[in-house]
C-alpha cells in the first residue's frame, strides 16, 4: 500500500492572548544559597530572542522576525516581543531545515499557495506572518503538559485531553486574494451561484478572503492524548506517514528534536522542520492536487459572507486598502459557534434541508463539547481518479450522470487527470441536484477524528447506520492530509451512500419517480413529515435483502383505489408530485377518475369528487408496503417460484421469461381481474393499464447492494379487493365449491347466550365482545365480512370442498342448523327454552367444536401452491389446545407431481394423518380483509358514493385453497350427550382465550415465521 502524508502550506485566524508568568519550580542546584533579587540563575537562559541569536543556526527565523513588512508600525516589534518581559512558547527550525523547506515548496502543485515560496524574499506578507505567528503560543507551557486541559482554579487539569491549541495567528495575518479564475463556481445555471459576481462581474473580478472567521488551531500529537483516546502507533503511521516513539511530540508533522529550552521569557522547542500552518479541510481539499473534483463538489455549498470586523481591522493596519474582505462559509448543519448555517445573509439557502453535515472550513470545529481542543473531524474523500471512474459508465455514479446530465454520453478527455482540467466532468456533475449530491458528500464526513482513526474505521456507520468500511478498507487509503480542523483520508474508492446503493436508489436518484421518492424520504425533514413512516430507513438496511417494485410517476396516474371497488364509485387516483409546492405544503396532487370494473378502463374525471391529504398519505403507506418483499433466505427472488409476500402480508405473483427474468407482476386485484377475464366477466378496454397485469421491462431492472428494484411504468401493484368471505361467496351458483364450508360459519347469538357461553348479565358491550369470539365473520369496516380472529397478519385457509364437509357432517360434525334445531326442541309452547345443565353443556360443546373445526383450517402464514418443493413444515392454526398451552398445528408440504408441484396438508393428530391435496382449479386465491375508518370509527366503503375521508386502518391478507378433506383439531369428536366428555373437551379447547394465550400465539408466530 502506498502511504503518504501531505500538509497544507496555508493557514490563518485570530488568537487568544493569555500571558502567564513562568515559574519553573524545579530543584536546580545553585552556586549560592542566597541569590540576589537581580541575579539570574545560571541555569536560566537569556530571552528567547537572545538564546536563538547565541546558538547561531537560527538566522533565517531571526531574519523573518526582523522583516519590516512583518512588523507593523502600529504594533510591537517581534524582536522586542521575544526579547522582553512576557511569556511565550516558540517552535523554531534551524537554518538547514529552512533550506529544505524552500526546496520542497518548489515541488508543490501550482494550485498550492506555497508553490512559489522558494526563498525568504519570495514569501508573501500573509505567508511571513503565518510562519511567525504559527510558531508561537501565547503562554509558557512545557511539552509534558501540552495535552493537558486548562484548570479553572477549582478543577485540576485533565491530562491527555487536548490535541489542538490556539496559536498567535490573527485573522488579518491570513487574508488572501483569489483571482477570478480561482473563485468557486458551478456550471449549473439553474443553481444559486453565490460567487458569480466575483468570478464574472465588474471590471476587476476576484475576492479578498479569510477562509474562516474562527481561531486558528495548532495540531499536536502526544502519547498522553493518543493513549487516552486509544489511538494506536499504527494509526499514527497512516495519518502522519512516519513511525513514532512513545516519548515523541509532534507539532503538526514536525517532530520536536529539543523540548522545553528554558528562557527568561518562555520556552524554546526545536523542530525537525519548519512549522507550517495547516489550512482547514475545505482549503486543504482545494490546494492539495489530488481532490480537485471533490473540492468542486463541496464548494457548491459555499458562499462568501462579508466580514465587517476583519475589513475594519485590516484597513486600520493598511489605510491604503479600499476593498472588502469576505469569509468563505458553507451551508451546513453545524458551523461556527455550533450554529446551523442553512441560509446566507442575502440570497437565502439552497433548499429545504440541503446542507453539509458540518462546515469543513470551520477552524474551531467541535462536535458535542463546547471546546475545539480535544478533537476534530475527519473525512474519507475519494481521489480525483476514483471519482472519474465513479462517474463513468461502469461506475456507481453513472446513474446520476445518466439521469441529470444534459449530454451524459459525451466523451470526456482522456488526459483530465494529467492536465487537471476537469471542466467537462464538472459540467456533468454540476447537473446533479444538491439534495442528491449532499448524500454523496455527507456519508464520508465524520464528526470525530479520535473515533475514526484507521484502527476504528470498521466501526463507522453510513447513512443507513450500517458498517461503512470493512477491516480491509484501510488498504484503500492512499494519502492522509492533516488539516487544522480534521483529517482527510484520500481513498482509492468511492463509498457511496445507501441512498445510491440500496433498493431505494432508483426512487432517490430518478426525476420520474418523485411521488414514491417523497413517500420514502418525507420523514427526513421532521417539521414537514406528513408520512410519519421513515420508510427510507427500512429500505436502506444494507444487511437485509429486498425486492422493491417501484411505481413510476406515470404508473401513479393509474392507482386503482382498492377500497373503492366495493363502493358505488370505483375510482382511479392519478397522483402527481407538485414541484412548486411550498416547503410546508403537502406536495402530492391528485385527480379522481371513474373506473369501469367490467373493462378496466379509466373514465372521465370526477370534477366534484375530493379527497383528504390523509387519504393520500394512507394510500401511499399501503403502496410502499405492498411493493416491498423482504427476503429471509427461504424466498429468493431468483428462484423458480411465482408467489411472494410483501411487507404488509399481501401476496403477489410474478411472471418470468425463459431465462427466469421477471417480466410481469400481479397483485390480488390484478389476479381477480384475470380470473374474471377467464370467466368472460372482464373484457379489457382500450385504455386498460395494469388492471390485470403490470409489465416489467428489462431496462427497468436495477441490481443494488441490498436487493433488486423493478420500476413499474404501467400501474402500481394493487392488493386483493376481495375478502375471505367474498371468495367463499364469489360463486353464487349451486356449484360453488366452498358452499358447505361457508354454511358452517353461520351463527345464532341467542343460542350462544342461552347455553351460557356468554353471561346474559354482562353489559351489552361486554356481551358483544364475547359473542364475537364464536363468530367466524364479523362486520368491522370491511368490504363485507372480516374474519374475526385475524390480527393484521397473513394467513392461509385450507377450505374443505363440499364433499369433504358433507362427509364430516355425516360423521357427526354439528352444523348451525343442527344446533338451532337442538335449541328449539327445548322450548315450550310459549317459545321459552328450558335448558338443563346437561342441555347447556351439550350446546356449548357443539358450538365450540364447530368453531374449532372451522379455525383449524385457518393457519398463520400465507402458504402458496408454488413451483419449488418444500419439506413438510409445521404451521399453527387458530384452534387452541389449552392443555398443552399451544395452538394446534398442521403440516404442509410441496411435492413434485405431474408437470409441477402439489401442495399437501395434514393435521397433527398423528403421524399417519391423511395428506389432502390442494385443488389445482381453486388454489392461491388471494384475499384481503380490511378495516376502514372514517372520523376514527369503523366505516365500510361498500355502497358508499364517495371515498372522501375513508382510510385503511388495518388489514389481514390470506390465501385460500380448496382441499379434498377436512383437518382435525382433536383426535376424537366428543360425545355431545356425555357430560364428562363435554367438560373434558371444553376445558381443553376453549374458544375464549386469556391475554396470556394471545401473547403465546404471537411468540409462536415470531419463532415459526417464514415467508412462503
Secondary structure, DSSP 8 states (H G I E B T S, - for coil): ---EEEE-S---------------------S-SS--TT---TTSB--HHHHHHHHSS-HHHHHHHT-TTTS-TTS--HHHHTTSS--EEEEE--HHHHHHHHHHHTTS-TTSTTTT--SSTT--HHHHHHHHHHTEESS---GGGTTS----SSS---TT--SEEE-S--GGGS-EEEEGGGS---S-TTS--TTHHHHTSSSS-EEEEES-SS--EEEEE-HHHHHHTT--HHHHHHHHSS---TT--EETTEEEEEEEEEETTEEEEEESS-------HHHHHHHSSS-HHHHHHHHTTEEEEE-HHHHHHHHHH-TT--S-EEEEEE-BSS-GGG--B-S-TTT--SSTT--BSS-TT-TT--SSSS-SSS--EEEEEE-HHHHHHHTSTTSTTHHHHHHH-TTTT----TTHHHH---HHHHHHHTTS-HHHHHHHHHTTEES-STTSSGGGGGG-B-TTSSB---GGGGGGEEEEEEETTEEEEEESS----HHHHSTTHHHHH-SS-HHHHHHHHGGGSGGG-SS---HHHHHT-TTSEEEEEEE-TTGGGGEE-GGGTTSSS-EEEEEEE-TT--TTS--EEEEEEEE-TTT--EEEE-TT----HHHHHHHHHHHHHHSEEEE-SSS-TTSS--EEE-TTS-EEEEEE-TTS-EEEEEEHHHHHHHHHHHTTS----TT--SSS-EE--GGGEEEETTEEEEEESS---------HHHHHTS--STT-TTHHHHHHT---HHHHHHTTSS-TTS-HHHHHHHHHTT-SEE-SSSSS-EETT--SSEEEEEEE-HHHHHHHHHTT---HHHHHHHHHTTB-TTS-B---HHHHHHHHHHHHHHHHHHHTTEEES-----SS-EEEEEEEEEEEETTTTEEEEEEEEEEEETTEEEEEEEESS-TT---EEB-TTS--EEEEEEEEEETTEE---TT-S--TT-EEEEEEEEEEEEESS---SSSS---TT-HHHHHHHHHHS-SS--HHHHHHHHHHHHHH----
